[in-house]
Amino acid sequence: KELTADINYSYNNNFNVSDYNSRYRFMNAASDYIAPAERSTGGGKTNFITFQCDLENPFGLNRKLEAGIRAAYRNNSSNNDNFLQNQSGGYDYINDLHVNFKYYDIVYAAYATYSKQWKQLSVLAGLRAEHARDDAELVTASQAFTNNYPVSLFPSLSISHKAGKHDEWQLNYSRKVNRPVYNQLIPFIDFSDSLNLIAGNPGLKPEFTNLLELSYLHEFSNSATLLANLYGRYTDNMISRYLYKGINPNPAKTDSVLFTSFTNAGSSYNYGIE
């Protein structure tokens, strides 16, 4: 038997300055139009703590039980400011584009897997339970976002069968979760392309995937093998990019502009053979 426990803590502090220059070329104009330069400054702090404890308990040579618990907490605060160059070469602060964003999330998980092996057959079955909550606050707009997920179950099953000396079949099933990354959540507006602005969605939720695979392996010799894999994947609450047309948030500009953001679409099916 083996029991392990780990605690990890990480801290990150960052600051950045970005300058953007745009040149507009019109088909019937004699020269290009060079827009005033834009500057974006931002930064943030992240605290990330994880605790994990795992137990490995073998029963003889062919059976084994593994179990564990895990807790992860993340606290992030970020800010972003934007400036527009004036005629004297200095930069004017655009108060309407200031963003202060805070984000917290915590995940509790517990899992157990049991494996058993016979002469030609091996089975591994597992189950993970997970509870998660995230809270976001757009301080500058006095808006709050909360996603609270009850306990979700993630089963897994793997069956392997050796059909002779050179052939093996394997069947795998698993359910997984994919959580949005931080840059998909933060509502900062990225001005690096002034005609296609990018902004995150604080209300974005995780996507869940069910995956089923059937594999066949044949060994012709020590140097040649054939592996065939048939798979199907279903994803619910799928995280997707989308475009929409909106008013330019820069008060110095009156034209409309395209925004790229993220949303939870319905579902997707993928299947194939390799």
N, C-alpha and C positions, 0 to 999 in steps of 0.2 A: 504494500500500500504506500501511496505517496500523497502528501498534502502540501500544497504550495499556496502562498498568499503574496500579493504584490500591491503596492501603492505607488502611483506615478503622479507627479505634478509638473506642469509646464506653464511657463509665462512668456508672453510675447508682447512687445511694445514696438509699434512701427509708425513712421511718418513719411509722407511722400509729397513731392511737388511735380506737377505735370504741366507742360506748356503745349498748346495746340494752335496750329496755323492752318487756315482754310483758304484755298484758291478756287474761284468759280470761273469756269470757262464757258462762254456763250458762243453759239454757232455763228451768229451774225455780228459779233462785236470785234472791234479791232484789237482790243487788249483784254487781259483777264482782270477780274475783280478780286483783290486781295482783302479778305475780311480782317477786322481787328483781331489781334491775337487774344486767346483765352488762356487762363491759368486756373488750375484746380489743385487745391492742397487738402490733405486729409491724413488721418491717422487713427490709431485705435489700440486697445489693450485687450488681451485675451488671457483668461485663467482657465486651465483645464485640469481636472482631477479625476483619476480613475482608481477604483479598487476592485481587485479580482481575487477569488479564492477557488482553487480547483482540487478535486480529489480523484485519484486513479486507484481503482480497486480490482485487481485481477482475481479470477476464480480458476485456479489451475492454469493450464497452458492455452486453452482455447476459448476462454470466456473472460470478458472484462467489462466493468462498469466505470464510466467516467461521469462526473457531475461537477457543477460549479455555479458560482454566483458572481455578478458583476454590477457595479454602479459607476456611472460616468456623469460628471457635472461640468458644464461649460458656461462661462460668463464672459460676454464680449460687449465692449462699448466702442463706438466709432463715430467720427465726425468728418464732415466734408464741407469745404468752402470753395466758391468760384469767383473769379475776377475777370474783368474785361479791360483790355488795354485802351487807354485814352490817347488823344492826339499828341500829348507831350511825351508819350512813351511809358508812363506809369500805369499802374493797374488799379481800377476802381472795383471795390467790393460790391457784389450783388447779394444783398441781404435776402432776397426772395428764394435764393437757391441754397441757403445754408441748411444742412441736415445734421441732426444729432440722433443716433440710433443705438438702442441697447437691446441685447438679446441674451436670453438664458435658456438652457435646456438641460434636462436630466433624464437619464435612461436607467431603469432597473431591469436586470435580466437574470434568469436562472435556466440551467440546461441540464440534461441527462442523456447519455448515450449508452447503449448496451450492444456489445458485439459478441458473436459466437461463430466458431468455425468448425466445420466438419471436414471430411476428406476432400470432397469436391464442391462443397457449398459453404459460403460465408455470408453472414447477415449482419448489418449494422443498422440499428434503429435509434432515432434520437428525437427529442422534443425540447424546444426552447420556448420559454414564456418571457414576454417583454412588456413592460409598461413605460410609457414615455410622456413627457409634457414639455412644451416649449412656450415661452412668453417673450413677446417682442414689444418694444415701446418706441414709437417715433416721437421723440421728445419735442421736436420743433413744431409738430402739428397736433400735439396732445392726443395721439391715437395709440391704442393698445390692441395687440393681437395675441390670442391664446389658442393653442392646439393641445387638447388633453386627450390622450389615447388610453382607453381601458386596456386590460391585459390582452395581448395578442399572442396566438400560438403559432409556432413555426415547426411543423413536423419535418422529418427527413427519414428516408429509407434507402438503403443500398443493398442489393442482392447480387452476388457474384457466383457463377457456376462454371466449373471447368468441365467441359464436355469432351474429355479426352486429353491427350498429352499436348496437343498443339492448338486447342480451341478453347475460348472462354467467352461467356455471355455475361453481361452486366446490366442491371436495371437500377436506375437512380431516380428518386423523386425528392424535391425540396421546395420549401416556401421561404422566400427571402423578402427583406425590406430594404429599400433604397431611400435614404433620407436626403432632402435637398442640401446642397453645399451652401456655405455661407454667402458666396457672391450671388447665388440665386435668390437669397432672402433680403439682402440689404437694399433699401429703396433709393440709394444714391443714384444719381443720373451721370452716366459716363458720356462725356462730351468729346471723346477722342475722334468720333465721326459726327460732325455737327448736323448731318442730314439723316443720321440713323442713331438715335440716342438709345442707350441701354439702361434699364432700371430693374431691380429685383422686386420680388413680391413677398412681403412679410407673411402673408397668409398661405403660402405654399405648403402643401402637406406631403408626407412620404408616399411613395408608390410601392405596391406589393406585387410580387411575382411568384407564380407557380411554374416549376420547371420539371419536365419529365424527359428522361433520356434512356434509350436502349442502345447498347453498344455490343459489337462483336469483334473479337480479336482472333486472328489466325496467324500462326508462325509457320512460314514455309521452311525456314532454316535459321541458323544463328544470325544471319545478316539480312533477312527479308521478312517483313511482316505486313499484314493487311489489317487495318482498323476501320470499321464502318460504324457510323453513329447516326441514329435517327432521333430527332429531338422535337419537342413542342414547348412553347413558352407563352403563358398568358399573364399580362400585366394589367392591374387595375389601378385606377387613380393616377394614370401615367403622367409624369412630369414632362411638359412640352414647351418649346419656344413658340411665341406667337407675335405677330406684328399688328400694330394698330396706329391710326393716324390721329394726332392730337395737336393741341396748341403748344407752340414753343414755350418752354418754361422760362427762357431767358427774356426778361422784359425789354431788352434792347432789340429784340427781333420780333416781327409781327407775322412771319410766315408760319404755316403749319409744318409739322415734321413727323417722321416715322419713329415710333418707339418699338424696341424689342424688349419683351419681358417673358415671364414664365408663368405657366398655369397648370392646373391638374385637368388633363383631358379625360375622356371616358375610359377606354381600355384599348389594348392592342394584342394581336395574336401573331406569333412567329413560329414557323415550323420549317424543317428542312432535313437534309441528309448530307453527311460529310463522308 
